[in-house]
Amino acid sequence: MKFALRPFIVFLLASSLPLISAAQQTQSPDATTPQTQASPAGTSGQQKNPDPKAQAAPAPADSKDAQSTAVKGKNTGTSNDRLFLALPNFLTLENAGKVPPLTTAQKFKVVARGSFDKIEFPWYGVLSGISQAENSEPGYGQGWEGYGKRYASAFADGTIENFMTSAVLPSILHQDPRFFQSSEGGFAHRAGYAVSRIFVTRTDSGHAQFNYSEIIGSALSASISTNTYHPRSFITTRYDPATGMLTYIHNASSRTLQNTASVWGTQVLYDTITIVIKEFWPDVHRKMTHKHKSEVAPTASPGP
């Protein structure tokens, strides 16, 4: 199995349980339509010759932020969103509709921005620590040297796959690496839509096409990582009760077609889980934001 993916998948599955529960309780966007407010007591129900300038009220801070995000998204075709308010989610667009395709330079730029984001460095550090504790791929050994090898391997695994599936192959095949959130239908419909995006994507011209970038790109990255910098063989230990000694056994080479296929399948599974979370994350984010605003909203003082 690809280094660090097993604990990462466990983390995502554990995180997705409250996420899915919250998403199912989130109201549809239509329910957020602002209601007409009643006229304050003591004012006339009719207004004569209303002044357009007087009616124009300053836009709330949230509206300005939304407009700024929309303008940025329109210009770049990407977002500044983060999963769990931390992990880069720059290739996910919500309610995007028709957006211009990304150029080759934009594809590479946004992938580089996410792959080398400051949160990625401690994130891979945590995953490396988990792998070290589990003695994943014993060929790396233990101690700081083993930890450093695991860290470099994890960082390389993630970066190579990101570039292969979201920059290199999409540029060659003229496919769109972005995920366009659905937000339509119930949970099962939306989850099914998200899973289908592993196999179906948009072309730069806006047509549906088999997602060669994901399937072939993840296969290429699995082949590169498995057959270059990962340990050549598995190392296991056997305890001899007669001598009380541990014997290290070098098993067959890990650089086989079977192991490469296993790593490939793990990567696709990880990407599938991630894309389902991406589908529901905006709903959860809005719910969290509204809850925070309601908690900090000032209480109206009683009248005289």
N, C-alpha and C positions, 0 to 999 in steps of 0.2 A: 504494500500500500504506500502511496505517495507520502513522503515525510510530512508530518504535522497536519495532514488532512483529517485523520481519524478524530483527534481531540477537537479540531475545528468544527467538524460535522456535528459532534456531540454538543458543542457549545451552541451551534445554530439551531439544532433541534430543541434544546432546552429553552433558548431565547424565543423560539417561534410559538411556544405554547401560550404565554400571556399575550403575545402579539396577535395571534389569530383570534383569541377570545375577545380582545379589545376591538379588532377590526369588525367582527360580527355584530358588535353592539354600536358601531359607528353609524350615524345617520347618513343618508344619501346626501349628495351636494345640493339637491333641490330643496332640502329642508333648511338650508342656511339662508334662504331668501329673506332679506330684511323686511320687517313688518312696518306698516305705516303707523307712525306715532300720533297720538291724539294731541289736539291743540291744548296748550296750557290753559288752566282755568282763568277766566277773566279776560280772555282775548277774543276778538271777533272771529266768527267762523268763516268770514269772507275777507279777502284781501283785494284792495283796489290797486291796479297798476303796479304789480309786484316788480321790484327792481332785480334784474338777473344777477347783478353784482352782489346785491344783498343776500340773495338766495344761495350763492356759491359759498359753501362752508369749507374751511381747510380740511384737506383729506387726512384721515387718521394716520397715525404712524404706520399701522399694519398695511394700509392701502399703499402708502409710499414705498414700503419695503417690497410689497407684491409687484408694484409697477416696476421697481428697479430690477427685481429678479426676472420679470417678464421681458424687459428690454434686453437684459444681458443674455437671456436664453434665446431671444430672437436674433441677436447679433452673432452669438457663438454656436448655437445649437446644442449646448450642453447646460448643465446645472451646477449648483454649488451644494447640492444636498449631501447629507451624510447619514448612513444607516446607524441607528442607535446614537445619533448625534456625534458620531466619531469616525466611523469607517467611510472612506470616500465612495460616493454614489453618483459620480459626475455624468455618467452615461444613461441615467434614467430621467425620462421626461414625463410629466403629468399633464394630461389634457393638452397634448402638443398639437393635435390636428395635423395640418400640413406644415412641415418645417423644411427648410432648405437642406440638402444633403451636406454632409461633412466633407471637406476636402481631405486629401491624403495628409497634408501637414496638420490639419486639425485633429485627425484621428490619432496620429502619433503624439501630438502635444497633450491631448487630454489623457491618454493612457500613461504618459510619462508623469503628468501632474498627479494622477492617482497612485501610481506605483511607487513614487518617491515622496509621497505625502509624509509629513512629520509623524503622523500617528502610526504609520506602517513600521517604523523602526522599533518602538517598544512592543508593538503587537507581535511581530515576529520573535521578539525576545521572550515574550510569555509562552508562545507556542514551542519555542526551542527548549524552554525550561520544562514544559510538560513532557516533551519527547525525551529529554534527558532523564527525567524521573522514571519514565516507563522503559528506559533503555531501548527506545525504538532504533532500529538499524544498529545493532551492536558493533558493527564494523567501524563506527565513528569513535568508539571508546567512550571513556568518561572524563571527568575533570574539565578544566577550562578549554583544553584543546578539543575535546569531544563536543563541548557546548558551542565553540566557535565554528566547528565544521557543520553542526546542525543548523546554526543560525544562518550561515552563508548558503547552505543548501536550501533552506526554507525560503529565504529571500529570492534566490535564483529561480526556484520552482514557480513562485507566484508571479515574479516579473516576466519570466519567459512566457508563461501561459497568457498573461494579460496582453502582452504585445502580439502574440500569435493570433489569439482569438478576436482581439478588438482593434488591431492596427495593421499588422502585416497581411493577413488573409483578407480582411475587409477591403484593404486598398487594392490588392491584386484582383479580387473578384468583384469589386464595386458593390459591396454589401454594406448595409448600415449597422454599425455595432451597438447602436443605442437600443434601450428597452423602453417601449412606449406603454405606460401603465394603462390598463383598461378602465377601471372604476365603474364598470357596468355589470349589472346582474348580482346574483348572490355569491356566497363564498365558493361553492363548488364550481360555478361558472368561471369565476375570476382565477381560482387556483388552476383550473384546467387550461385557461388561456395562458397563464404564466408558464406552466410546464411545456405547453406547445411551442413557446418561443425558443426552446432549446433546439427544436427541429425546423422551425419556420421563422424567417426573418424578412426584413425589407431589403430591397435593392436600393442603390442610390437614387434610382428613378421612381421609387415608391411602390414597386410591385412585390408581391409575395414570392419567396423563393426558399428552397431548402437551405438550412443554415450550415452551409459548408464551412464557414469561418469557425463556428463553434466545434463541430464534430471533427473536422480535419485539423483545425488549429490545436485542439486539446490533444489529439493523437500525436501530432508533431512535437508538442511540448513534452508529452510523456516519454516519447522516444529519446528526445535530447537529454532529459534529466536522468532517465534510467540508465542510459548507455554511455554517459560521460562522467559526471562528477559524483554520482551516488556510489556507495561501496560496491566493489565487484562481486562480493560473495556475502552470504548470510553467516553470522557467527553465533553459535549457540553454546551453552555451557551444560556440562553434565557433572553431577556430584557423585563421587565414588565413596560410598560409605566405608569401604575397607580401609582406604587411605585417608579419608577426610579431605580430599583434594578436589578442586574444581578443574575439570578438563575443558578446554576451549576447542570446539569442533568447527572447522570450516566446511560449510555445506556447499552445494552446487552454486554456480554463478547466478547472481540475480539478474544479469543482463540477458534475459531470455524474452522471447515473444510473449510467452504466457504472463510473465511479470509486467511487461510493458502494457499489455492489454488490461491487466488488473489496475495499474496506475491510471490508465486512460478512463476506465469505467468509474474510478473513484473521483477523478476530476469532473466528469460529466455529472455525477451525482451531487457533488458539492455545488456546481454551478446551477443545477436544478433547484436545490434548496434555497440558494441565495436569490434566485430570480423570483421565487414565490414570495419570499420575504419582501423583496423590492416592490411587489405588486400591492402589498397591504401596508407597507411602512408609511406612506403619506396619510392614510386614515388614522393610524396610531399617533403619528406626529401631531396632527390637528387636534386629536382628542387630548393629548398631553398638553398642548399649548392652551387650549380652551380651559382646561382644568387649572393650569397655572394662573391664567388671567383671572379666573373666578376667585382663586384663593387670595390674590393680591389686590383685588378690586376694593376701593375704599367704601366703607359703610356710610350710607347717607345719614347725616345728622338729623335728629328729630326737629320738626318745625316748631316755631314759637307757640 
